[in-house]
């Protein structure tokens, strides 16, 4: 029999790999339902189903949080938006993206967020490397006008993705620094530098504002984050909520 913590670690690693690979594999046209997107969404739903079954077998209990209510409200708005888009028709692309976002959030709530922030950080480093390669002319951009897009169709989504990755890096640096893990603190700190540079080069004002607001919120709630009833889960669920709200 495999120990429960090992099972959880396996799902966390698989989910992290999925997050890192998603922007690299999702290269279809904007708004199109491609086989790659269907496959990635199917994998996400499969991970969610497996995590739910594992939690049910181990007798894990569901604990309601305020983030669940916010995601529920967003989901309700999203369902109404999809149901009434077009003249009596339903666009399959928002449905697919909505399922992917629901699967990602549901997995984080069931299996935990231990691997979420490192995965987002690694993905940000990978996208920063691609962006630097595009600046050097080694990798082609996906946009005819903008030369810096990473694996995304334009700099806007790249800026939003790096915004979340930069926040993840800051949370990890603070967490490991507080725990006295100097090597991990140094690694995540160094890795955050290229993410911050490319975030600035994307010229995405929305990403800059989002990063500033999130940073202010983190600093403002600093004295509440390490209480027993708040702790690290606030940071993990916050980034999970941001991540799942990007497609919306």
N, C-alpha and C positions, 0 to 999 in steps of 0.2 A: 504493500500500500504506500502511495506517495503522500508525504506529509502535506497538510493544508497550506503551510507557508510556501512550500516548494511549488504547489499548484498555482498559488497567487503570483509567485515570482515569474512563472512561465507565461501567464496571461499578461502580466505587466510588460515583459520583454516583447512579446508578440505585438501588443498594442503599440509599444514604442516604435518598433520596426515599421508598423503600418503608418504611423504619423510621419516618420522620416521619409518613407517611400512615396506617400500620397502625392506631394507636389511634383515629385520626379516622374511619376507615371501618368498623372492626370494632365496630359498635354493636348487634349481635344479642344475643339472650337468652343468658345464661350456660349453657354446655354444649350449645348448639344448633349444628348444622352448617348454616350459611347460605351463600348464593351468594357473598356478599362474602368470607367466610373461605376458601371454596374458591378463589376468584379470587386472593386475596392469597397463599395457599400455592402456587398454581400459578405465580404470578410469581416467588416466591422459588426454587422448584425450577427454573424456567427460567433464572434468573440463575446458579444453581449449575451447571447443565448447560453454559451458555455459557462460564462461567469455566473449567470443567474442560476443555472443548474447546480454548479459547484457550491454556491452560497446556500441553496436550498438543502443540499445534502449535508452540509456542515452545520445547519441550524442557525445561520447568521440572521440577525435581526435588522430590519430596515428602520433607520432613524430619519425622521422628517427634518428638513432644514429650510431656512428662508430662501436659499438658492433654488430649491425645488419649486417653490411657489413662483419665483421669477421665471424660471424656465417653463413652467406650466402656462403662465400668462403669454409668454412669447410663442409657445406651441399653439395655444388657442388662436392667437392672432394669425399665425402662419397657416393654420388649417382653414380659417375663414378666407385668407388671402388666396390660397390655392383653389378653394372651392368656387370662388367667384371670379377667377381670372378668365378673360376671354368670353366670347359669346356662347355660353353653354359648353365650353370645353375646359379641360384640365391640362395644364402644361406638365408633362412628365418630369422635366428637369427640376423644378422646385420640389416636387415630391421626392425625387431621388436624393437631393441635397438635404431635405428635411429628415429623411430616414438616416442619412449618414450622421447628421448632427445629433439626432436622438440616440443613435447607437453609441456615439462617442461619449455623450454625457452619461447615459445609462451605465456604460461600462465603468466610468470613473466613480460613479456612486456605488456600484456593486463591488467592484474589485479593488477600489481605492485609487489614490493618486500618487503612489510612491514613485512610479516610473513616468508620470506625465511631464513634470517639469524637466527632467533630464532629456526626455525625448524631444520636447519642443526646443530645448537649447541645442541639441545636436542637429536638429533640422535647420535651425537658424544659422549655425556654423556652416552647414553644407550649402545653404542658399547664398550665404555671404561669399563662399569660395567660388560658386558659379558666377556671382555678380562681378567679382574681381576678375575672373577669367573673361567675362564679357567686356569689361573695361580694357583689358589687354588685347582684345581681338582674337582670343583663342576659342571662344564659344559664341555662337550666333545668338542674337537676341530674338525673342518671340514676337517682337513688335517692329514694324517698319520704320517708326519714327523715334521710339525710345530705345536707347542702346543698353539700358540697365533694367532687366526684368526678372532675372533669376530663372526659375522654372515656370514662372507665371506669365500670363499674356500681356501684362503691362505693369508699370512700377507700383500702382496702387495696391493690389493684393500682396505684392512683395513687401511693401512698407508695413502693411497690417500684420503680416506673418512675422516680420522681424521685430515689430513692436512687442508682440506677445513673447517672442524668444528673448528679447532684451529684458523684459520683466522677469521671465523665468530665471535668467542668469543672475539678476540682482537678488532674487529671493534665495537662490541656492548659495550665492556668495555670503549673504547674511546668515543663513542657517548654518552652513559649515563653519563660518568664522566664529559664530557664537558657540559652536560645539568644539572649537579648537582643532579642527581638521585643516591644517595649513595647506597641505598639498592640494586637496580638493578645492579649497578656497582660491588658491592661486590658479588652478586650471580653469575653473569657471570664470574667474576674473579676466584672465588672458583671452579666453574664448569670447567673452562679451565685447572685447574691443573691436574686432572686425564686424560684429553684428551692429554695434553702434555706429561705426563708420558708414556701412552700407545703408543703414536706416536713414542717416543724414543725406546720403547721395541719392536716395530714391526721390527726393523732393516731394514726398507725399505729406502734405500739410495735415491731412486727416490722421495719418499715423503719428505725426509729431504731437498733435493735440491729444490723441488717445493715450500716448505714452506719458505725456505730462499730467493728464488727469489721473491715470492709474498710479503714477509715482506719487502724486500728492495724496491720493487716497491711502496708499501704503504707509506713507510717512505720518499721515494724520491719525491712522488707526494703530500706530506702532505699539502703543502702550496696552492695547487690548489683545494683541495677537498671541501672546504667550501665556494667557490664562488657561486654566485647565479646560474650560468649556469652549475655548476658541482654538488656541494652539495653531499648529501648522496647517490644519485642514482648511482654514480660511484662505490661505494663499493658494493651496492646491485647487479648491473649488472655485476660487475667483478666476484663476487662469483657465480652468475647465469651462467656466461660463463664458469667458471671452472667446475661447477657442470655438465653442459651439455656436456663438452668436455671429461669427465671421460670415458663414454662408447666408445668414438671414439678412 
